[in-house]
Amino acid sequence: MGRTVAKDTAPKRARASSRKVTYSLPAAVAHEVDRRCAGSERGKSRLVAEALAFYFAAQDRRALALLYAEAAQDPQFQADNDAVQQDFAALDREAGKALR
C-alpha cells in the first residue's frame, strides 16, 4: 500500500528572498509607519522596504553627482570629453537635420 504526497507546485513568493530583521525606530517614526499603513493591504514591511530603496537610490545619485563634479574638474577628463564631442559633432549635426 503506497502513500501519495501532494507537492506544492505554487510559485515561490517574494517572501522567499526576504529576511526578517528587527530595528528600533524613533517613536514618532514608528507611529507614522503605523498611521500610514492603517487599513492598507501593502503592509509595514513593504512600506519600509520601499522607503529604504528610495533612500539608497538618493544616496547613490548624490555619490554619482559628486564623482561627476570631481571629474569635471579633472583636466584629462575635460580633454577626453572635448575630443569625444569633436569626434561626434558631425554626427550630431546630421542627426539634428534628420529630426527636423
ZAMI-413963 format. One line per 4 residues: number of its first residue (from 0); for each residue z negated, x, y of C-alpha. Coordinates in nm, 3 decimals. Last residue first. Layout:
ZAMI-413963
NUM = Z:X:Y; ...
This chain:
ZAMI-413963
99 = 3.844:1.358:6.833; 3.685:1.486:6.514; 3.980:1.711:6.424; 3.962:1.887:6.760
95 = 3.593:1.969:6.710; 3.664:2.107:6.363; 3.924:2.345:6.508; 3.686:2.460:6.783
91 = 3.408:2.517:6.527; 3.649:2.707:6.301; 3.747:2.935:6.590; 3.384:2.999:6.682
87 = 3.283:3.078:6.322; 3.295:3.458:6.335; 3.164:3.462:6.693; 2.866:3.246:6.596
83 = 2.797:3.465:6.293; 2.806:3.780:6.508; 2.571:3.625:6.767; 2.325:3.531:6.492
79 = 2.331:3.884:6.350; 2.268:4.031:6.695; 1.984:3.786:6.762; 1.827:3.862:6.424
75 = 1.851:4.236:6.497; 1.694:4.189:6.842; 1.396:3.995:6.698; 1.257:3.744:6.950
71 = 1.436:3.450:6.790; 1.295:3.560:6.456; 0.940:3.513:6.586; 1.020:3.162:6.708
67 = 1.191:3.085:6.377; 0.887:3.203:6.182; 0.658:2.995:6.405; 0.878:2.689:6.355
63 = 0.858:2.744:5.980; 0.478:2.755:5.991; 0.467:2.440:6.204; 0.704:2.258:5.966
59 = 0.494:2.366:5.665; 0.175:2.241:5.830; 0.344:1.907:5.904; 0.457:1.882:5.541
55 = 0.101:1.952:5.424; -0.038:1.675:5.646; 0.226:1.426:5.534; 0.153:1.506:5.168
51 = -0.220:1.477:5.238; -0.175:1.130:5.385; 0.043:1.025:5.092; -0.214:1.142:4.838
47 = -0.499:0.977:5.030; -0.316:0.643:5.046; -0.216:0.669:4.679; -0.572:0.737:4.572
43 = -0.705:0.453:4.783; -0.499:0.184:4.619; -0.145:0.051:4.653; -0.223:-0.314:4.583
39 = -0.380:-0.354:4.923; -0.650:-0.610:4.989; -0.877:-0.357:5.154; -0.695:-0.024:5.157
35 = -0.706:0.025:5.533; -1.073:-0.065:5.558; -1.180:0.153:5.265; -0.984:0.451:5.398
31 = -1.135:0.390:5.743; -1.486:0.379:5.596; -1.425:0.708:5.413; -1.304:0.863:5.740
27 = -1.610:0.742:5.933; -1.845:0.862:5.658; -1.699:1.213:5.662; -1.529:1.275:5.331
23 = -1.662:1.444:5.021; -1.408:1.523:4.753; -1.383:1.428:4.385; -1.081:1.501:4.172
19 = -0.883:1.316:3.905; -0.558:1.487:3.822; -0.222:1.320:3.830; 0.085:1.403:3.624
15 = 0.003:1.142:3.361; -0.072:0.895:3.638; 0.299:0.883:3.715; 0.333:0.667:3.408
11 = 0.471:0.782:3.076; 0.743:0.549:2.955; 0.636:0.277:2.711; 0.714:0.363:2.349
7 = 0.355:0.335:2.228; 0.389:0.370:1.853; 0.283:0.091:1.621; 0.105:0.206:1.307
3 = 0.216:0.069:0.974; -0.012:0.119:0.676; 0.116:0.162:0.326; 0.000:0.000:0.000
